[in-house]
Amino acid sequence: MHIDRPLRRQKPISLTPLVDVIFLLLLFFMLSSTFTNFGQVEIGAPAGGSGSSAMPKAIVVIDEDRLRLNGTDIEEADLIKRVQALADQDIDSLLVLVRGDTTTQQLVTIISQLKTLPGLAVTVAGNR
């Protein structure tokens, strides 16, 4: 006696999960990549602790949403003009103090603006 087994039908492979995974990967890589050029800020090692370095002749304090130059509140748009005016008075070194919850982007923006001034030595210090 011969028993016929029912033929197993193979289900067609569903491509929906594969398309979903590819879409998620595409979305991830599109959102995680950037297409803009970031500015570079040169960071050097601190000088030796000999104590022979000269004191800065001007101080810029970045404190979250405030910006002060030598104790006077200024707008970020006026920073270059004010520092240039100080540079005309033979000020060649500047100390940038980072206070409060200042973001890295704020610091990089200020430093990149200050680096456009020729002959100005910029030093960064924080309080953390």
C-alpha positions, 0 to 999 in steps of 0.5 A: 500500500502506497501512502501519498504524502501531501506535498509541502508547499514552500512559502515564497520568501518575503522581502519585506523584512529585508527591505525594512533592514536596508531602509533602517541602515540607509537611514542610520548612515544618512543621519550619522554622516555629515556633509559640512566641513568642520573648522579645525582648532589647533590644540598644543600641549601646555608649556612647561611649568617654569613660570616664565611665560608672560601674563596675557594682556587681555581676557575673554570669558565665555560663560554659557550665553555671556561673553566678556572682554576684560570684564565688560560684557560684549556681543559675539559679533563685536568680539573681533572688532574689540580684540582688533582694537586691543591688538592695535594697542600692542596686545599680542596675547589673549586668555580665553576662560571657559566658565559654567556650562559652555558648550564645545561648539561655543568655544570652538566658534570663539577660538576660530574667530580669534585665530583670524587675527594675525599675531595674536597668541590665544590660550584657553583655560577652564575651571573644571 
